[in-house]
Amino acid sequence: MPTPPTQPPCARSLAVVNEEIRGLLEAGGLVSPEGRLRYQELLVEWAAAVRGDVTEAA
């Protein structure tokens, strides 16, 4: 059974995470199981960054 993605130890900016996601997609990185796992991790990090942006704006 695969383990769920973990929260990264330090928060990166939304722009940095977004750039890494785009790079993974452009490089066709979702083909491998490792690429799919990395994509899931990045989505978790991206969602946390979005929540952080919303909290700061409020």
mmCIF file as Biopython writes it, N, C-alpha, C and O atoms, coordinates in Angstrom:
data_model
#
loop_
_atom_site.group_PDB
_atom_site.id
_atom_site.type_symbol
_atom_site.label_atom_id
_atom_site.label_alt_id
_atom_site.label_comp_id
_atom_site.label_asym_id
_atom_site.label_entity_id
_atom_site.label_seq_id
_atom_site.pdbx_PDB_ins_code
_atom_site.Cartn_x
_atom_site.Cartn_y
_atom_site.Cartn_z
_atom_site.occupancy
_atom_site.B_iso_or_equiv
_atom_site.auth_seq_id
_atom_site.auth_asym_id
_atom_site.pdbx_PDB_model_num
ATOM 1   N N  . MET A ? 1  ? 0.843  -1.170 0.000   1.0 0.0 1  A 1 
ATOM 2   C CA . MET A ? 1  ? 0.000  0.000  0.000   1.0 0.0 1  A 1 
ATOM 3   C C  . MET A ? 1  ? 0.892  1.237  0.000   1.0 0.0 1  A 1 
ATOM 4   O O  . MET A ? 1  ? 1.790  1.350  0.834   1.0 0.0 1  A 1 
ATOM 5   N N  . PRO A ? 2  ? 0.651  2.175  -0.935  1.0 0.0 2  A 1 
ATOM 6   C CA . PRO A ? 2  ? 1.487  3.374  -0.982  1.0 0.0 2  A 1 
ATOM 7   C C  . PRO A ? 2  ? 1.228  4.271  0.229   1.0 0.0 2  A 1 
ATOM 8   O O  . PRO A ? 2  ? 0.115  4.342  0.751   1.0 0.0 2  A 1 
ATOM 9   N N  . THR A ? 3  ? 2.276  4.943  0.650   1.0 0.0 3  A 1 
ATOM 10  C CA . THR A ? 3  ? 2.126  5.865  1.765   1.0 0.0 3  A 1 
ATOM 11  C C  . THR A ? 3  ? 1.619  7.202  1.237   1.0 0.0 3  A 1 
ATOM 12  O O  . THR A ? 3  ? 1.943  7.579  0.111   1.0 0.0 3  A 1 
ATOM 13  N N  . PRO A ? 4  ? 0.832  7.923  2.027   1.0 0.0 4  A 1 
ATOM 14  C CA . PRO A ? 4  ? 0.326  9.219  1.567   1.0 0.0 4  A 1 
ATOM 15  C C  . PRO A ? 4  ? 1.461  10.230 1.488   1.0 0.0 4  A 1 
ATOM 16  O O  . PRO A ? 4  ? 2.450  10.113 2.211   1.0 0.0 4  A 1 
ATOM 17  N N  . PRO A ? 5  ? 1.323  11.215 0.618   1.0 0.0 5  A 1 
ATOM 18  C CA . PRO A ? 5  ? 2.364  12.247 0.525   1.0 0.0 5  A 1 
ATOM 19  C C  . PRO A ? 5  ? 2.502  12.975 1.857   1.0 0.0 5  A 1 
ATOM 20  O O  . PRO A ? 5  ? 1.529  13.150 2.590   1.0 0.0 5  A 1 
ATOM 21  N N  . THR A ? 6  ? 3.703  13.387 2.147   1.0 0.0 6  A 1 
ATOM 22  C CA . THR A ? 6  ? 3.944  14.081 3.407   1.0 0.0 6  A 1 
ATOM 23  C C  . THR A ? 6  ? 4.095  15.572 3.159   1.0 0.0 6  A 1 
ATOM 24  O O  . THR A ? 6  ? 4.452  15.999 2.061   1.0 0.0 6  A 1 
ATOM 25  N N  . GLN A ? 7  ? 3.822  16.349 4.181   1.0 0.0 7  A 1 
ATOM 26  C CA . GLN A ? 7  ? 3.993  17.793 4.119   1.0 0.0 7  A 1 
ATOM 27  C C  . GLN A ? 7  ? 5.484  18.102 4.081   1.0 0.0 7  A 1 
ATOM 28  O O  . GLN A ? 7  ? 6.243  17.530 4.863   1.0 0.0 7  A 1 
ATOM 29  N N  . PRO A ? 8  ? 5.921  18.985 3.198   1.0 0.0 8  A 1 
ATOM 30  C CA . PRO A ? 8  ? 7.341  19.331 3.152   1.0 0.0 8  A 1 
ATOM 31  C C  . PRO A ? 8  ? 7.764  20.043 4.442   1.0 0.0 8  A 1 
ATOM 32  O O  . PRO A ? 8  ? 6.948  20.722 5.064   1.0 0.0 8  A 1 
ATOM 33  N N  . PRO A ? 9  ? 9.033  19.893 4.849   1.0 0.0 9  A 1 
ATOM 34  C CA . PRO A ? 9  ? 9.485  20.460 6.107   1.0 0.0 9  A 1 
ATOM 35  C C  . PRO A ? 9  ? 9.441  21.986 6.136   1.0 0.0 9  A 1 
ATOM 36  O O  . PRO A ? 9  ? 9.162  22.562 7.187   1.0 0.0 9  A 1 
ATOM 37  N N  . CYS A ? 10 ? 9.705  22.649 5.027   1.0 0.0 10 A 1 
ATOM 38  C CA . CYS A ? 10 ? 9.653  24.102 5.013   1.0 0.0 10 A 1 
ATOM 39  C C  . CYS A ? 10 ? 8.763  24.545 3.853   1.0 0.0 10 A 1 
ATOM 40  O O  . CYS A ? 10 ? 8.765  23.943 2.779   1.0 0.0 10 A 1 
ATOM 41  N N  . ALA A ? 11 ? 8.019  25.589 4.093   1.0 0.0 11 A 1 
ATOM 42  C CA . ALA A ? 11 ? 7.074  26.059 3.084   1.0 0.0 11 A 1 
ATOM 43  C C  . ALA A ? 11 ? 7.800  26.855 1.998   1.0 0.0 11 A 1 
ATOM 44  O O  . ALA A ? 11 ? 8.594  27.755 2.276   1.0 0.0 11 A 1 
ATOM 45  N N  . ARG A ? 12 ? 7.498  26.490 0.760   1.0 0.0 12 A 1 
ATOM 46  C CA . ARG A ? 12 ? 8.025  27.248 -0.370  1.0 0.0 12 A 1 
ATOM 47  C C  . ARG A ? 12 ? 6.893  28.115 -0.904  1.0 0.0 12 A 1 
ATOM 48  O O  . ARG A ? 12 ? 5.721  27.872 -0.615  1.0 0.0 12 A 1 
ATOM 49  N N  . SER A ? 13 ? 7.250  29.115 -1.674  1.0 0.0 13 A 1 
ATOM 50  C CA . SER A ? 13 ? 6.225  30.001 -2.199  1.0 0.0 13 A 1 
ATOM 51  C C  . SER A ? 13 ? 5.381  29.271 -3.241  1.0 0.0 13 A 1 
ATOM 52  O O  . SER A ? 13 ? 5.815  28.293 -3.849  1.0 0.0 13 A 1 
ATOM 53  N N  . LEU A ? 14 ? 4.180  29.772 -3.424  1.0 0.0 14 A 1 
ATOM 54  C CA . LEU A ? 14 ? 3.256  29.207 -4.398  1.0 0.0 14 A 1 
ATOM 55  C C  . LEU A ? 14 ? 3.878  29.222 -5.790  1.0 0.0 14 A 1 
ATOM 56  O O  . LEU A ? 14 ? 3.725  28.261 -6.544  1.0 0.0 14 A 1 
ATOM 57  N N  . ALA A ? 15 ? 4.570  30.290 -6.138  1.0 0.0 15 A 1 
ATOM 58  C CA . ALA A ? 15 ? 5.185  30.408 -7.462  1.0 0.0 15 A 1 
ATOM 59  C C  . ALA A ? 15 ? 6.251  29.333 -7.687  1.0 0.0 15 A 1 
ATOM 60  O O  . ALA A ? 15 ? 6.345  28.771 -8.778  1.0 0.0 15 A 1 
ATOM 61  N N  . VAL A ? 16 ? 7.043  29.049 -6.669  1.0 0.0 16 A 1 
ATOM 62  C CA . VAL A ? 16 ? 8.108  28.051 -6.793  1.0 0.0 16 A 1 
ATOM 63  C C  . VAL A ? 16 ? 7.516  26.656 -6.975  1.0 0.0 16 A 1 
ATOM 64  O O  . VAL A ? 16 ? 7.971  25.887 -7.821  1.0 0.0 16 A 1 
ATOM 65  N N  . VAL A ? 17 ? 6.504  26.338 -6.182  1.0 0.0 17 A 1 
ATOM 66  C CA . VAL A ? 17 ? 5.861  25.026 -6.284  1.0 0.0 17 A 1 
ATOM 67  C C  . VAL A ? 17 ? 5.187  24.890 -7.646  1.0 0.0 17 A 1 
ATOM 68  O O  . VAL A ? 17 ? 5.293  23.852 -8.299  1.0 0.0 17 A 1 
ATOM 69  N N  . ASN A ? 18 ? 4.498  25.939 -8.065  1.0 0.0 18 A 1 
ATOM 70  C CA . ASN A ? 18 ? 3.823  25.941 -9.360  1.0 0.0 18 A 1 
ATOM 71  C C  . ASN A ? 18 ? 4.820  25.705 -10.495 1.0 0.0 18 A 1 
ATOM 72  O O  . ASN A ? 18 ? 4.538  24.957 -11.431 1.0 0.0 18 A 1 
ATOM 73  N N  . GLU A ? 19 ? 5.967  26.337 -10.407 1.0 0.0 19 A 1 
ATOM 74  C CA . GLU A ? 19 ? 7.008  26.175 -11.427 1.0 0.0 19 A 1 
ATOM 75  C C  . GLU A ? 19 ? 7.496  24.723 -11.481 1.0 0.0 19 A 1 
ATOM 76  O O  . GLU A ? 19 ? 7.709  24.182 -12.566 1.0 0.0 19 A 1 
ATOM 77  N N  . GLU A ? 20 ? 7.671  24.099 -10.328 1.0 0.0 20 A 1 
ATOM 78  C CA . GLU A ? 20 ? 8.119  22.706 -10.304 1.0 0.0 20 A 1 
ATOM 79  C C  . GLU A ? 20 ? 7.062  21.766 -10.889 1.0 0.0 20 A 1 
ATOM 80  O O  . GLU A ? 20 ? 7.390  20.819 -11.603 1.0 0.0 20 A 1 
ATOM 81  N N  . ILE A ? 21 ? 5.796  22.038 -10.580 1.0 0.0 21 A 1 
ATOM 82  C CA . ILE A ? 21 ? 4.712  21.227 -11.152 1.0 0.0 21 A 1 
ATOM 83  C C  . ILE A ? 21 ? 4.711  21.355 -12.668 1.0 0.0 21 A 1 
ATOM 84  O O  . ILE A ? 21 ? 4.619  20.353 -13.377 1.0 0.0 21 A 1 
ATOM 85  N N  . ARG A ? 22 ? 4.813  22.565 -13.163 1.0 0.0 22 A 1 
ATOM 86  C CA . ARG A ? 22 ? 4.838  22.781 -14.616 1.0 0.0 22 A 1 
ATOM 87  C C  . ARG A ? 22 ? 6.015  22.065 -15.265 1.0 0.0 22 A 1 
ATOM 88  O O  . ARG A ? 22 ? 5.876  21.460 -16.327 1.0 0.0 22 A 1 
ATOM 89  N N  . GLY A ? 23 ? 7.170  22.138 -14.621 1.0 0.0 23 A 1 
ATOM 90  C CA . GLY A ? 23 ? 8.352  21.464 -15.159 1.0 0.0 23 A 1 
ATOM 91  C C  . GLY A ? 23 ? 8.164  19.957 -15.228 1.0 0.0 23 A 1 
ATOM 92  O O  . GLY A ? 23 ? 8.572  19.320 -16.199 1.0 0.0 23 A 1 
ATOM 93  N N  . LEU A ? 24 ? 7.553  19.392 -14.209 1.0 0.0 24 A 1 
ATOM 94  C CA . LEU A ? 24 ? 7.299  17.953 -14.175 1.0 0.0 24 A 1 
ATOM 95  C C  . LEU A ? 24 ? 6.348  17.561 -15.306 1.0 0.0 24 A 1 
ATOM 96  O O  . LEU A ? 24 ? 6.555  16.551 -15.978 1.0 0.0 24 A 1 
ATOM 97  N N  . LEU A ? 25 ? 5.308  18.365 -15.509 1.0 0.0 25 A 1 
ATOM 98  C CA . LEU A ? 25 ? 4.333  18.070 -16.563 1.0 0.0 25 A 1 
ATOM 99  C C  . LEU A ? 25 ? 4.954  18.226 -17.952 1.0 0.0 25 A 1 
ATOM 100 O O  . LEU A ? 25 ? 4.731  17.389 -18.826 1.0 0.0 25 A 1 
ATOM 101 N N  . GLU A ? 26 ? 5.721  19.278 -18.158 1.0 0.0 26 A 1 
ATOM 102 C CA . GLU A ? 26 ? 6.335  19.531 -19.465 1.0 0.0 26 A 1 
ATOM 103 C C  . GLU A ? 26 ? 7.357  18.462 -19.828 1.0 0.0 26 A 1 
ATOM 104 O O  . GLU A ? 26 ? 7.522  18.128 -21.001 1.0 0.0 26 A 1 
ATOM 105 N N  . ALA A ? 27 ? 8.034  17.933 -18.831 1.0 0.0 27 A 1 
ATOM 106 C CA . ALA A ? 27 ? 9.065  16.922 -19.074 1.0 0.0 27 A 1 
ATOM 107 C C  . ALA A ? 27 ? 8.477  15.525 -19.235 1.0 0.0 27 A 1 
ATOM 108 O O  . ALA A ? 27 ? 9.215  14.566 -19.459 1.0 0.0 27 A 1 
ATOM 109 N N  . GLY A ? 28 ? 7.159  15.402 -19.123 1.0 0.0 28 A 1 
ATOM 110 C CA . GLY A ? 28 ? 6.538  14.088 -19.213 1.0 0.0 28 A 1 
ATOM 111 C C  . GLY A ? 28 ? 6.830  13.244 -17.986 1.0 0.0 28 A 1 
ATOM 112 O O  . GLY A ? 28 ? 6.835  12.015 -18.064 1.0 0.0 28 A 1 
ATOM 113 N N  . GLY A ? 29 ? 7.073  13.891 -16.854 1.0 0.0 29 A 1 
ATOM 114 C CA . GLY A ? 29 ? 7.475  13.201 -15.636 1.0 0.0 29 A 1 
ATOM 115 C C  . GLY A ? 29 ? 6.403  12.354 -14.985 1.0 0.0 29 A 1 
ATOM 116 O O  . GLY A ? 29 ? 6.696  11.607 -14.051 1.0 0.0 29 A 1 
ATOM 117 N N  . LEU A ? 30 ? 5.165  12.452 -15.452 1.0 0.0 30 A 1 
ATOM 118 C CA . LEU A ? 30 ? 4.104  11.675 -14.825 1.0 0.0 30 A 1 
ATOM 119 C C  . LEU A ? 30 ? 4.058  10.244 -15.333 1.0 0.0 30 A 1 
ATOM 120 O O  . LEU A ? 30 ? 3.214  9.463  -14.894 1.0 0.0 30 A 1 
ATOM 121 N N  . VAL A ? 31 ? 4.935  9.891  -16.235 1.0 0.0 31 A 1 
ATOM 122 C CA . VAL A ? 31 ? 4.943  8.546  -16.810 1.0 0.0 31 A 1 
ATOM 123 C C  . VAL A ? 31 ? 5.407  7.518  -15.784 1.0 0.0 31 A 1 
ATOM 124 O O  . VAL A ? 31 ? 4.869  6.412  -15.727 1.0 0.0 31 A 1 
ATOM 125 N N  . SER A ? 32 ? 6.374  7.867  -14.995 1.0 0.0 32 A 1 
ATOM 126 C CA . SER A ? 32 ? 6.930  6.911  -14.032 1.0 0.0 32 A 1 
ATOM 127 C C  . SER A ? 32 ? 6.158  6.947  -12.718 1.0 0.0 32 A 1 
ATOM 128 O O  . SER A ? 32 ? 5.533  7.957  -12.394 1.0 0.0 32 A 1 
ATOM 129 N N  . PRO A ? 33 ? 6.196  5.858  -11.964 1.0 0.0 33 A 1 
ATOM 130 C CA . PRO A ? 33 ? 5.560  5.868  -10.639 1.0 0.0 33 A 1 
ATOM 131 C C  . PRO A ? 33 ? 6.173  6.932  -9.722  1.0 0.0 33 A 1 
ATOM 132 O O  . PRO A ? 33 ? 5.465  7.556  -8.932  1.0 0.0 33 A 1 
ATOM 133 N N  . GLU A ? 34 ? 7.483  7.136  -9.828  1.0 0.0 34 A 1 
ATOM 134 C CA . GLU A ? 34 ? 8.142  8.155  -9.011  1.0 0.0 34 A 1 
ATOM 135 C C  . GLU A ? 34 ? 7.646  9.549  -9.380  1.0 0.0 34 A 1 
ATOM 136 O O  . GLU A ? 34 ? 7.468  10.405 -8.514  1.0 0.0 34 A 1 
ATOM 137 N N  . GLY A ? 35 ? 7.424  9.766  -10.681 1.0 0.0 35 A 1 
ATOM 138 C CA . GLY A ? 35 ? 6.913  11.058 -11.136 1.0 0.0 35 A 1 
ATOM 139 C C  . GLY A ? 35 ? 5.515  11.323 -10.633 1.0 0.0 35 A 1 
ATOM 140 O O  . GLY A ? 35 ? 5.184  12.445 -10.250 1.0 0.0 35 A 1 
ATOM 141 N N  . ARG A ? 36 ? 4.688  10.286 -10.635 1.0 0.0 36 A 1 
ATOM 142 C CA . ARG A ? 36 ? 3.319  10.443 -10.119 1.0 0.0 36 A 1 
ATOM 143 C C  . ARG A ? 36 ? 3.326  10.719 -8.625  1.0 0.0 36 A 1 
ATOM 144 O O  . ARG A ? 36 ? 2.534  11.525 -8.137  1.0 0.0 36 A 1 
ATOM 145 N N  . LEU A ? 37 ? 4.216  10.053 -7.897  1.0 0.0 37 A 1 
ATOM 146 C CA . LEU A ? 37 ? 4.336  10.286 -6.458  1.0 0.0 37 A 1 
ATOM 147 C C  . LEU A ? 37 ? 4.808  11.724 -6.200  1.0 0.0 37 A 1 
ATOM 148 O O  . LEU A ? 37 ? 4.278  12.406 -5.324  1.0 0.0 37 A 1 
ATOM 149 N N  . ARG A ? 38 ? 5.791  12.171 -6.955  1.0 0.0 38 A 1 
ATOM 150 C CA . ARG A ? 38 ? 6.294  13.543 -6.790  1.0 0.0 38 A 1 
ATOM 151 C C  . ARG A ? 38 ? 5.187  14.549 -7.095  1.0 0.0 38 A 1 
ATOM 152 O O  . ARG A ? 38 ? 5.063  15.563 -6.408  1.0 0.0 38 A 1 
ATOM 153 N N  . TYR A ? 39 ? 4.387  14.274 -8.116  1.0 0.0 39 A 1 
ATOM 154 C CA . TYR A ? 39 ? 3.278  15.156 -8.477  1.0 0.0 39 A 1 
ATOM 155 C C  . TYR A ? 39 ? 2.283  15.251 -7.317  1.0 0.0 39 A 1 
ATOM 156 O O  . TYR A ? 39 ? 1.806  16.341 -7.000  1.0 0.0 39 A 1 
ATOM 157 N N  . GLN A ? 40 ? 1.971  14.130 -6.689  1.0 0.0 40 A 1 
ATOM 158 C CA . GLN A ? 40 ? 1.057  14.137 -5.542  1.0 0.0 40 A 1 
ATOM 159 C C  . GLN A ? 40 ? 1.638  14.960 -4.391  1.0 0.0 40 A 1 
ATOM 160 O O  . GLN A ? 40 ? 0.922  15.724 -3.743  1.0 0.0 40 A 1 
ATOM 161 N N  . GLU A ? 41 ? 2.924  14.801 -4.144  1.0 0.0 41 A 1 
ATOM 162 C CA . GLU A ? 41 ? 3.579  15.573 -3.089  1.0 0.0 41 A 1 
ATOM 163 C C  . GLU A ? 41 ? 3.511  17.064 -3.394  1.0 0.0 41 A 1 
ATOM 164 O O  . GLU A ? 41 ? 3.252  17.880 -2.509  1.0 0.0 41 A 1 
ATOM 165 N N  . LEU A ? 42 ? 3.746  17.409 -4.656  1.0 0.0 42 A 1 
ATOM 166 C CA . LEU A ? 42 ? 3.705  18.811 -5.050  1.0 0.0 42 A 1 
ATOM 167 C C  . LEU A ? 42 ? 2.303  19.387 -4.925  1.0 0.0 42 A 1 
ATOM 168 O O  . LEU A ? 42 ? 2.144  20.547 -4.544  1.0 0.0 42 A 1 
ATOM 169 N N  . LEU A ? 43 ? 1.284  18.594 -5.241  1.0 0.0 43 A 1 
ATOM 170 C CA . LEU A ? 43 ? -0.087 19.072 -5.092  1.0 0.0 43 A 1 
ATOM 171 C C  . LEU A ? 43 ? -0.412 19.373 -3.635  1.0 0.0 43 A 1 
ATOM 172 O O  . LEU A ? 43 ? -1.084 20.362 -3.342  1.0 0.0 43 A 1 
ATOM 173 N N  . VAL A ? 44 ? 0.055  18.533 -2.724  1.0 0.0 44 A 1 
ATOM 174 C CA . VAL A ? 44 ? -0.154 18.779 -1.297  1.0 0.0 44 A 1 
ATOM 175 C C  . VAL A ? 44 ? 0.554  20.072 -0.895  1.0 0.0 44 A 1 
ATOM 176 O O  . VAL A ? 44 ? -0.008 20.899 -0.177  1.0 0.0 44 A 1 
ATOM 177 N N  . GLU A ? 45 ? 1.776  20.237 -1.356  1.0 0.0 45 A 1 
ATOM 178 C CA . GLU A ? 45 ? 2.536  21.443 -1.033  1.0 0.0 45 A 1 
ATOM 179 C C  . GLU A ? 45 ? 1.873  22.678 -1.645  1.0 0.0 45 A 1 
ATOM 180 O O  . GLU A ? 45 ? 1.813  23.735 -1.017  1.0 0.0 45 A 1 
ATOM 181 N N  . TRP A ? 46 ? 1.377  22.534 -2.876  1.0 0.0 46 A 1 
ATOM 182 C CA . TRP A ? 46 ? 0.697  23.633 -3.557  1.0 0.0 46 A 1 
ATOM 183 C C  . TRP A ? 46 ? -0.555 24.057 -2.784  1.0 0.0 46 A 1 
ATOM 184 O O  . TRP A ? 46 ? -0.793 25.248 -2.583  1.0 0.0 46 A 1 
ATOM 185 N N  . ALA A ? 47 ? -1.348 23.078 -2.352  1.0 0.0 47 A 1 
ATOM 186 C CA . ALA A ? 47 ? -2.565 23.385 -1.602  1.0 0.0 47 A 1 
ATOM 187 C C  . ALA A ? 47 ? -2.225 24.109 -0.298  1.0 0.0 47 A 1 
ATOM 188 O O  . ALA A ? 47 ? -2.925 25.042 0.094   1.0 0.0 47 A 1 
ATOM 189 N N  . ALA A ? 48 ? -1.163 23.686 0.368   1.0 0.0 48 A 1 
ATOM 190 C CA . ALA A ? 48 ? -0.749 24.341 1.608   1.0 0.0 48 A 1 
ATOM 191 C C  . ALA A ? 48 ? -0.311 25.778 1.328   1.0 0.0 48 A 1 
ATOM 192 O O  . ALA A ? 48 ? -0.602 26.682 2.111   1.0 0.0 48 A 1 
ATOM 193 N N  . ALA A ? 49 ? 0.384  25.985 0.218   1.0 0.0 49 A 1 
ATOM 194 C CA . ALA A ? 49 ? 0.824  27.334 -0.147  1.0 0.0 49 A 1 
ATOM 195 C C  . ALA A ? 49 ? -0.380 28.215 -0.468  1.0 0.0 49 A 1 
ATOM 196 O O  . ALA A ? 49 ? -0.394 29.393 -0.111  1.0 0.0 49 A 1 
ATOM 197 N N  . VAL A ? 50 ? -1.383 27.661 -1.132  1.0 0.0 50 A 1 
ATOM 198 C CA . VAL A ? 50 ? -2.597 28.423 -1.437  1.0 0.0 50 A 1 
ATOM 199 C C  . VAL A ? 50 ? -3.288 28.818 -0.132  1.0 0.0 50 A 1 
ATOM 200 O O  . VAL A ? 50 ? -3.698 29.968 0.030   1.0 0.0 50 A 1 
ATOM 201 N N  . ARG A ? 51 ? -3.418 27.879 0.788   1.0 0.0 51 A 1 
ATOM 202 C CA . ARG A ? 51 ? -4.045 28.186 2.081   1.0 0.0 51 A 1 
ATOM 203 C C  . ARG A ? 51 ? -3.256 29.273 2.811   1.0 0.0 51 A 1 
ATOM 204 O O  . ARG A ? 51 ? -3.843 30.154 3.438   1.0 0.0 51 A 1 
ATOM 205 N N  . GLY A ? 52 ? -1.940 29.210 2.730   1.0 0.0 52 A 1 
ATOM 206 C CA . GLY A ? 52 ? -1.104 30.224 3.372   1.0 0.0 52 A 1 
ATOM 207 C C  . GLY A ? 52 ? -1.327 31.593 2.761   1.0 0.0 52 A 1 
ATOM 208 O O  . GLY A ? 52 ? -1.378 32.591 3.481   1.0 0.0 52 A 1 
ATOM 209 N N  . ASP A ? 53 ? -1.461 31.658 1.439   1.0 0.0 53 A 1 
ATOM 210 C CA . ASP A ? 53 ? -1.717 32.926 0.766   1.0 0.0 53 A 1 
ATOM 211 C C  . ASP A ? 53 ? -3.071 33.496 1.176   1.0 0.0 53 A 1 
ATOM 212 O O  . ASP A ? 53 ? -3.205 34.700 1.391   1.0 0.0 53 A 1 
ATOM 213 N N  . VAL A ? 54 ? -4.064 32.633 1.281   1.0 0.0 54 A 1 
ATOM 214 C CA . VAL A ? 54 ? -5.408 33.075 1.663   1.0 0.0 54 A 1 
ATOM 215 C C  . VAL A ? 54 ? -5.395 33.586 3.094   1.0 0.0 54 A 1 
ATOM 216 O O  . VAL A ? 54 ? -6.018 34.605 3.391   1.0 0.0 54 A 1 
ATOM 217 N N  . THR A ? 55 ? -4.701 32.897 3.980   1.0 0.0 55 A 1 
ATOM 218 C CA . THR A ? 55 ? -4.625 33.309 5.381   1.0 0.0 55 A 1 
ATOM 219 C C  . THR A ? 55 ? -3.936 34.653 5.502   1.0 0.0 55 A 1 
ATOM 220 O O  . THR A ? 55 ? -4.383 35.509 6.265   1.0 0.0 55 A 1 
ATOM 221 N N  . GLU A ? 56 ? -2.845 34.854 4.755   1.0 0.0 56 A 1 
ATOM 222 C CA . GLU A ? 56 ? -2.123 36.118 4.829   1.0 0.0 56 A 1 
ATOM 223 C C  . GLU A ? 56 ? -2.970 37.254 4.282   1.0 0.0 56 A 1 
ATOM 224 O O  . GLU A ? 56 ? -2.917 38.368 4.804   1.0 0.0 56 A 1 
ATOM 225 N N  . ALA A ? 57 ? -3.750 36.994 3.243   1.0 0.0 57 A 1 
ATOM 226 C CA . ALA A ? 57 ? -4.577 38.040 2.639   1.0 0.0 57 A 1 
ATOM 227 C C  . ALA A ? 57 ? -5.719 38.448 3.562   1.0 0.0 57 A 1 
ATOM 228 O O  . ALA A ? 57 ? -6.166 39.595 3.531   1.0 0.0 57 A 1 
ATOM 229 N N  . ALA A ? 58 ? -6.187 37.523 4.374   1.0 0.0 58 A 1 
ATOM 230 C CA . ALA A ? 58 ? -7.318 37.823 5.260   1.0 0.0 58 A 1 
ATOM 231 C C  . ALA A ? 58 ? -6.847 38.621 6.425   1.0 0.0 58 A 1 
ATOM 232 O O  . ALA A ? 58 ? -7.646 38.977 7.292   1.0 0.0 58 A 1 
#
